[in-house]
Amino acid sequence: MEKMLKTTFFYNTFENWLWFLGILIIGFLFKKILSVNLTRLFYRVMKKETRSIPATQFVDLLRSPTEFLLSLLIIYAAFNEIIFPRKWRIIPLGKMRVSDFFDRVLDTLFVVAITWILIRLVRFFALVYLKRAEETESKKDVQLVPFFRDIIIVVVSFVSFFMLLGFVFKQDVVSLITGLGIGGVALALAAQATLQNLFASFTLFTEQPFIVGDDIELGNMVGKIEKVGFRSTRIRNVDGSLVVVPNQMLVSQSLNNISQRMERRHKFFVRLQLDTPIHEVKKVMEDVQSLLDNHENISTGAHVKLDTIGEYSINVLVVFMAATADYWESKSIREDINLGIMNILDKHQLELAMPTTTLTSPADEKNIDNDY
């Protein structure tokens, strides 16, 4: 038995090959169980800070990158049990030795795995702070957490990239960064629009003309802010469509934050027929004024005035402030008022005026000319 274990097979003893296969088989059999237990253990360590997020969500976030890292450790431990002959080389890569190639690949994958885990941790802690922000009265942190989460992810990715160049591929990172600095002007010119939107996003976060959830009016568009990102802001239009607006546009033109106002103004005309008796007009105006004054969702100071006498109608001006900032709730209040006015007209047996057009014959026009 001992003699068989010492038998050389493909430059390695039979015992080394058994260790190689055993580590791979046992490692991959228990990889999933081990990754779940490791993530649960890490969750228990941080339970005091992360109690608002269930353990299953934490495990779902970290299980895949943890399994990937464990797989690399298993492969690394297995390949340590065997050796590759120095004469084995990979010709397309400059006659690189096979052992060096495997080391380079594993080191690269290790950096990728650690970066993956760090990004998932950043996302998890962002969920924790976002949960806390949603429980506060102010919603500003709800907007800030995703923004800084994305910034940290970008920083982690850049650091990992330069670590990969420096420690794995043995590149002079300092010289590389210096070279990027020299070409920074050209890069800035090429990405001018992106940089403008990035600086605009910092302006939005410092001045905070709106937060996530606010209703805004931008030009002819009215919608609700859903997300503020590096380059653009997502706005849900009142018709249900999702509009992506560059941040530069939000800071370069006038923007009306509808959510900041406590009331919504409504103005319209009730057009009565020209032959409506004056006492009926007065009664209609008094009833409409009473309707507005007694409505629980209308602010004090509503006005009902006889505005003009037009060509075909008596125009009664109605102006009131709905005591809400919500667009659709304001529309519901106006609907109540419109139905109330229709009931008032029905009570007085009055009808709204309709535009009339008088057609004249050529003979009539000739007679009119003769009169002049």
Backbone torsions as a table, in degrees:
resi	resn	phi	psi	omega
1	MET	NA	-44.7	179.3
2	GLU	-65.0	-36.2	179.4
3	LYS	-65.7	-38.2	179.4
4	MET	-67.3	-37.5	179.7
5	LEU	-65.6	-29.8	-178.6
6	LYS	-88.2	0.0	179.9
7	THR	-68.5	133.3	-177.8
8	THR	-85.5	132.8	-178.3
9	PHE	-142.1	115.2	-175.8
10	PHE	53.5	52.9	174.0
11	TYR	67.7	7.7	177.8
12	ASN	-136.5	149.8	178.7
13	THR	-70.6	159.7	178.0
14	PHE	-61.5	-32.3	178.1
15	GLU	-65.4	-41.4	177.2
16	ASN	-62.4	-40.1	178.5
17	TRP	-66.1	-36.4	177.0
18	LEU	-64.9	-42.3	176.7
19	TRP	-62.4	-41.1	179.1
20	PHE	-59.0	-51.9	-179.0
21	LEU	-68.3	-38.1	-179.3
22	GLY	-63.5	-43.2	179.0
23	ILE	-63.7	-42.0	179.9
24	LEU	-64.1	-47.3	-176.0
25	ILE	-66.9	-51.0	-177.9
26	ILE	-66.3	-40.8	-178.7
27	GLY	-61.9	-46.8	-178.0
28	PHE	-73.9	-23.4	175.5
29	LEU	-68.5	-39.5	-175.9
30	PHE	-102.8	7.5	-176.7
31	LYS	-62.0	-47.4	-176.4
32	LYS	-64.8	-45.5	179.4
33	ILE	-62.4	-42.6	-179.0
34	LEU	-65.5	-40.2	-179.5
35	SER	-65.0	-41.2	179.0
36	VAL	-64.6	-43.8	-179.6
37	ASN	-65.6	-37.7	178.6
38	LEU	-65.4	-43.8	179.6
39	THR	-66.4	-38.3	177.4
40	ARG	-66.3	-38.0	177.6
41	LEU	-64.6	-42.3	178.3
42	PHE	-65.2	-35.1	178.1
43	TYR	-65.9	-40.9	179.6
44	ARG	-63.8	-35.1	179.0
45	VAL	-63.6	-37.1	-177.7
46	MET	-101.3	15.6	-172.4
47	LYS	-60.2	-33.5	-178.8
48	LYS	-62.4	-36.8	-178.0
49	GLU	-88.5	-20.9	-171.5
50	THR	-119.7	24.6	-175.9
51	ARG	-67.3	-18.0	-179.6
52	SER	-75.9	-14.0	-179.6
53	ILE	-111.2	129.4	-179.4
54	PRO	-65.7	153.9	-178.1
55	ALA	-63.2	-33.9	-178.5
56	THR	-62.2	-36.1	179.2
57	GLN	-68.6	-38.0	177.2
58	PHE	-65.0	-43.3	-179.9
59	VAL	-64.3	-41.7	179.5
60	ASP	-61.9	-34.8	-179.7
61	LEU	-72.4	-40.4	-170.5
62	LEU	-101.5	-9.5	-175.0
63	ARG	-64.5	-46.2	-177.1
64	SER	-62.6	-51.6	178.4
65	PRO	-65.2	-32.2	177.8
66	THR	-67.5	-42.3	176.3
67	GLU	-61.6	-39.5	179.0
68	PHE	-63.3	-43.6	178.6
69	LEU	-65.2	-41.8	177.8
70	LEU	-63.6	-37.7	177.6
71	SER	-61.2	-41.8	178.1
72	LEU	-64.7	-40.5	178.2
73	LEU	-64.3	-39.2	178.7
74	ILE	-64.6	-45.6	179.7
75	ILE	-63.8	-40.8	179.7
76	TYR	-62.8	-44.5	179.5
77	ALA	-65.7	-37.4	-179.8
78	ALA	-67.6	-44.7	-177.9
79	PHE	-72.4	-16.4	174.5
80	ASN	-70.8	-16.2	-179.2
81	GLU	-85.9	-10.0	179.3
82	ILE	-126.1	163.7	179.6
83	ILE	-124.9	152.6	176.1
84	PHE	-109.5	135.3	178.0
85	PRO	-59.9	143.4	-178.2
86	ARG	-64.4	-23.9	-178.1
87	LYS	-79.4	-10.8	176.4
88	TRP	-76.1	119.6	-177.6
89	ARG	-136.7	157.9	177.8
90	ILE	-105.5	103.8	-171.5
91	ILE	-63.3	-43.6	-178.6
92	PRO	-59.7	-21.8	-179.4
93	LEU	-101.0	39.6	177.2
94	GLY	72.3	34.9	-179.4
95	LYS	57.8	39.7	177.6
96	MET	-69.6	137.7	178.1
97	ARG	-64.9	146.5	-178.4
98	VAL	-60.7	-40.3	179.6
99	SER	-62.9	-41.5	178.2
100	ASP	-66.7	-36.1	178.8
101	PHE	-62.8	-46.3	178.9
102	PHE	-63.4	-38.9	177.7
103	ASP	-63.0	-42.4	-179.6
104	ARG	-65.0	-42.3	-179.9
105	VAL	-65.7	-44.9	-179.1
106	LEU	-65.1	-40.8	177.9
107	ASP	-61.6	-41.5	178.2
108	THR	-62.4	-44.5	-179.5
109	LEU	-67.9	-32.4	176.1
110	PHE	-62.8	-44.0	178.3
111	VAL	-63.1	-41.9	178.0
112	VAL	-61.7	-43.4	-178.7
113	ALA	-64.3	-44.2	179.9
114	ILE	-66.0	-40.6	176.9
115	THR	-61.7	-41.9	178.3
116	TRP	-59.4	-45.7	179.4
117	ILE	-63.6	-43.9	179.8
118	LEU	-62.0	-42.0	179.0
119	ILE	-63.6	-40.8	178.0
120	ARG	-66.0	-36.6	176.6
121	LEU	-65.0	-40.5	177.4
122	VAL	-61.3	-43.2	178.5
123	ARG	-63.9	-37.9	-179.7
124	PHE	-66.5	-47.7	179.8
125	PHE	-66.0	-29.4	174.0
126	ALA	-64.4	-39.0	175.6
127	LEU	-62.6	-39.3	179.6
128	VAL	-62.5	-50.3	-177.9
129	TYR	-70.5	-30.9	176.9
130	LEU	-67.5	-37.6	176.8
131	LYS	-63.3	-42.2	178.4
132	ARG	-66.9	-38.6	-179.3
133	ALA	-65.0	-35.9	179.8
134	GLU	-68.0	-21.5	-179.8
135	GLU	-85.4	-10.9	178.9
136	THR	-88.8	162.4	179.5
137	GLU	-69.5	-41.1	179.4
138	SER	-78.7	136.1	-179.2
139	LYS	-101.3	12.1	-178.0
140	LYS	-67.1	-38.1	-179.3
141	ASP	-66.4	-26.3	177.0
142	VAL	-61.0	-31.7	178.2
143	GLN	-83.1	-34.9	-175.4
144	LEU	-74.7	-37.6	-174.7
145	VAL	-59.5	-51.1	178.7
146	PRO	-61.8	-34.3	-179.0
147	PHE	-64.7	-50.8	-179.4
148	PHE	-70.8	-27.6	173.5
149	ARG	-59.8	-46.9	-179.9
150	ASP	-65.3	-37.0	178.5
151	ILE	-63.2	-45.7	-179.0
152	ILE	-63.9	-39.3	178.9
153	ILE	-62.8	-41.3	178.0
154	VAL	-64.1	-42.8	179.5
155	VAL	-63.0	-45.2	178.8
156	VAL	-60.6	-40.6	-179.4
157	SER	-65.6	-42.6	179.4
158	PHE	-66.2	-43.0	178.9
159	VAL	-61.8	-43.3	179.1
160	SER	-63.9	-38.1	179.3
161	PHE	-63.0	-45.1	-179.7
162	PHE	-71.3	-32.4	173.7
163	MET	-64.3	-38.6	178.1
164	LEU	-63.0	-42.6	178.7
165	LEU	-66.8	-40.3	-174.5
166	GLY	-78.1	-47.6	-172.7
167	PHE	-91.6	-29.0	-177.5
168	VAL	-94.9	-49.8	-176.8
169	PHE	-96.9	4.2	172.5
170	LYS	55.4	41.6	177.7
171	GLN	-93.8	152.9	177.5
172	ASP	-79.8	96.8	-174.8
173	VAL	-65.9	-37.2	-179.2
174	VAL	-61.3	-45.3	178.2
175	SER	-65.3	-36.1	179.5
176	LEU	-65.2	-43.7	178.9
177	ILE	-64.7	-39.1	177.0
178	THR	-62.0	-42.2	177.3
179	GLY	-62.7	-36.8	175.8
180	LEU	-65.4	-34.3	178.2
181	GLY	-66.2	-38.3	178.5
182	ILE	-65.6	-38.7	179.6
183	GLY	-89.2	9.8	-177.6
184	GLY	-64.0	-34.3	-179.2
185	VAL	-64.5	-45.6	179.0
186	ALA	-64.8	-39.0	179.1
187	LEU	-65.1	-40.1	-179.8
188	ALA	-65.2	-38.9	178.4
189	LEU	-66.6	-38.3	-179.2
190	ALA	-69.7	-31.1	-177.5
191	ALA	-111.5	35.5	-175.3
192	GLN	-61.3	-44.4	-179.0
193	ALA	-64.4	-40.4	179.4
194	THR	-64.7	-41.9	179.3
195	LEU	-65.9	-38.1	177.4
196	GLN	-61.6	-42.5	178.5
197	ASN	-68.0	-34.2	178.3
198	LEU	-66.2	-46.3	177.7
199	PHE	-64.9	-34.8	177.4
200	ALA	-64.6	-35.0	178.8
201	SER	-65.8	-37.6	175.8
202	PHE	-64.8	-37.4	176.4
203	THR	-61.8	-42.3	179.8
204	LEU	-63.5	-36.2	-178.0
205	PHE	-79.1	-28.9	179.5
206	THR	-81.1	-44.9	-179.3
207	GLU	-84.6	-28.6	177.8
208	GLN	50.1	63.5	174.4
209	PRO	-67.7	-17.0	175.7
210	PHE	-157.8	164.9	174.9
211	ILE	-127.9	169.2	179.2
212	VAL	-60.4	129.9	-178.8
213	GLY	104.1	-14.0	179.0
214	ASP	-75.1	148.4	171.8
215	ASP	-94.2	128.9	-178.9
216	ILE	-126.5	161.3	174.3
217	GLU	-123.3	117.2	-178.2
218	LEU	-124.9	105.2	-175.1
219	GLY	64.4	-123.3	178.5
220	ASN	-94.5	6.1	-175.8
221	MET	-104.8	136.7	174.9
222	VAL	-126.2	127.7	-178.7
223	GLY	-165.1	-179.7	-177.5
224	LYS	-108.1	134.7	178.5
225	ILE	-70.9	125.4	178.8
226	GLU	-106.0	-38.1	-178.7
227	LYS	-158.8	140.1	174.8
228	VAL	-113.1	117.6	-177.6
229	GLY	-110.6	-168.9	179.5
230	PHE	-62.7	-48.8	-171.3
231	ARG	-103.1	-32.9	-172.3
232	SER	-143.2	169.3	177.8
233	THR	-123.3	136.0	179.8
234	ARG	-95.6	127.2	-178.3
235	ILE	-124.5	127.3	176.9
236	ARG	-89.5	110.1	-177.0
237	ASN	-67.8	160.3	-178.4
238	VAL	-64.4	-21.9	178.1
239	ASP	-85.9	3.5	177.0
240	GLY	96.2	-12.0	-179.6
241	SER	-76.8	152.0	179.0
242	LEU	-98.9	122.0	-178.6
243	VAL	-111.0	129.6	177.3
244	VAL	-104.0	115.8	-175.1
245	VAL	-113.3	127.9	175.1
246	PRO	-59.2	140.1	-177.3
247	ASN	-61.0	-31.3	179.0
248	GLN	-59.8	-35.4	179.5
249	MET	-67.6	-32.1	-177.6
250	LEU	-72.6	-26.2	-178.2
251	VAL	-101.9	-7.4	-176.6
252	SER	-101.9	-3.0	178.2
253	GLN	-140.9	166.3	-176.6
254	SER	-65.6	137.3	-177.8
255	LEU	-132.0	130.9	-179.5
256	ASN	-105.0	114.0	177.2
257	ASN	-87.2	99.8	-175.7
258	ILE	-67.7	-31.7	-177.0
259	SER	-68.5	-19.7	-179.1
260	GLN	-76.6	-18.9	177.5
261	ARG	-91.5	148.2	-175.2
262	MET	-91.4	-13.6	-176.0
263	GLU	-135.9	161.0	175.1
264	ARG	-124.4	129.5	-176.3
265	ARG	-87.3	138.2	176.7
266	HIS	-127.4	136.4	-178.9
267	LYS	-143.5	128.9	177.5
268	PHE	-159.5	173.6	-179.0
269	PHE	-115.3	141.4	167.3
270	VAL	-102.6	111.8	-173.1
271	ARG	-99.1	106.9	178.9
272	LEU	-91.1	157.0	180.0
273	GLN	-66.5	150.5	-175.7
274	LEU	-63.1	-29.0	-178.3
275	ASP	-88.2	11.6	178.4
276	THR	-67.9	128.5	178.9
277	PRO	-59.9	147.7	-176.1
278	ILE	-63.2	-35.8	-179.6
279	HIS	-68.5	-29.8	175.9
280	GLU	-71.2	-37.3	176.9
281	VAL	-61.1	-43.8	-179.8
282	LYS	-63.8	-41.2	179.7
283	LYS	-64.1	-42.0	178.2
284	VAL	-61.5	-43.8	179.6
285	MET	-63.3	-41.2	179.2
286	GLU	-65.3	-41.8	-179.7
287	ASP	-66.7	-40.7	178.5
288	VAL	-66.0	-40.2	177.7
289	GLN	-62.6	-41.2	177.6
290	SER	-64.6	-39.5	177.8
291	LEU	-59.9	-44.1	-179.2
292	LEU	-69.5	-41.2	-177.2
293	ASP	-67.4	-29.1	-176.2
294	ASN	-96.4	-2.1	179.0
295	HIS	-77.6	130.1	-174.4
296	GLU	-71.0	-20.0	-176.2
297	ASN	-107.6	19.6	177.1
298	ILE	-120.6	130.3	-178.8
299	SER	-69.1	158.7	177.4
300	THR	-67.7	153.1	179.6
301	GLY	100.3	19.1	175.7
302	ALA	-70.9	148.6	-175.4
303	HIS	-127.2	136.4	172.1
304	VAL	-130.4	113.0	-173.5
305	LYS	-133.8	147.7	171.6
306	LEU	-77.8	106.2	-169.2
307	ASP	-86.8	-59.8	-176.3
308	THR	-145.1	160.9	170.7
309	ILE	-113.4	108.2	-175.1
310	GLY	-89.4	-167.9	-177.7
311	GLU	-70.7	-28.7	-176.1
312	TYR	-132.7	-0.2	-175.0
313	SER	-152.0	159.4	169.4
314	ILE	-98.4	116.9	-170.0
315	ASN	-98.3	113.7	177.7
316	VAL	-100.7	118.9	-178.5
317	LEU	-82.5	131.7	177.4
318	VAL	-122.5	121.7	179.4
319	VAL	-132.3	128.4	176.1
320	PHE	-152.0	163.0	179.7
321	MET	-113.2	116.9	175.4
322	ALA	-76.3	128.5	-173.8
323	ALA	-81.8	62.0	176.9
324	THR	-160.8	153.0	176.0
325	ALA	-98.6	-12.4	-178.2
326	ASP	-75.2	134.0	-175.4
327	TYR	-63.7	-52.1	-174.7
328	TRP	-73.8	-32.1	174.8
329	GLU	-65.5	-37.7	176.1
330	SER	-63.3	-39.2	177.3
331	LYS	-64.7	-34.8	178.1
332	SER	-66.0	-38.8	177.7
333	ILE	-64.3	-42.7	178.6
334	ARG	-64.9	-35.5	177.0
335	GLU	-61.6	-42.4	176.9
336	ASP	-58.6	-43.1	-179.4
337	ILE	-66.2	-42.3	179.4
338	ASN	-61.3	-42.5	178.4
339	LEU	-65.9	-38.0	178.0
340	GLY	-64.2	-40.8	178.8
341	ILE	-65.5	-38.1	177.2
342	MET	-63.5	-38.2	177.0
343	ASN	-65.9	-37.6	178.9
344	ILE	-64.7	-44.7	178.2
345	LEU	-63.7	-38.0	179.1
346	ASP	-67.4	-36.5	178.7
347	LYS	-63.8	-39.4	-179.9
348	HIS	-90.0	4.3	179.1
349	GLN	54.8	47.1	178.8
350	LEU	-115.2	155.5	178.0
351	GLU	-124.3	154.1	177.2
352	LEU	-74.1	148.5	-179.6
353	ALA	-74.4	147.1	175.9
354	MET	-116.7	140.9	178.0
355	PRO	-59.5	136.2	-180.0
356	THR	-119.2	147.0	178.9
357	THR	-127.6	125.9	-179.8
358	THR	-99.5	122.7	179.6
359	LEU	-98.6	133.4	-179.3
360	THR	-116.6	146.9	178.8
361	SER	-84.2	161.1	176.6
362	PRO	-56.5	-33.7	179.0
363	ALA	-66.1	-39.9	178.7
364	ASP	-62.5	-43.9	-179.0
365	GLU	-61.7	-34.9	179.1
366	LYS	-68.3	-38.8	177.8
367	ASN	-66.0	-36.9	178.8
368	ILE	-64.4	-41.3	178.3
369	ASP	-62.5	-37.9	-179.9
370	ASN	-66.0	-31.9	178.9
371	ASP	-63.5	-35.1	180.0
372	TYR	-77.4	NA	NA
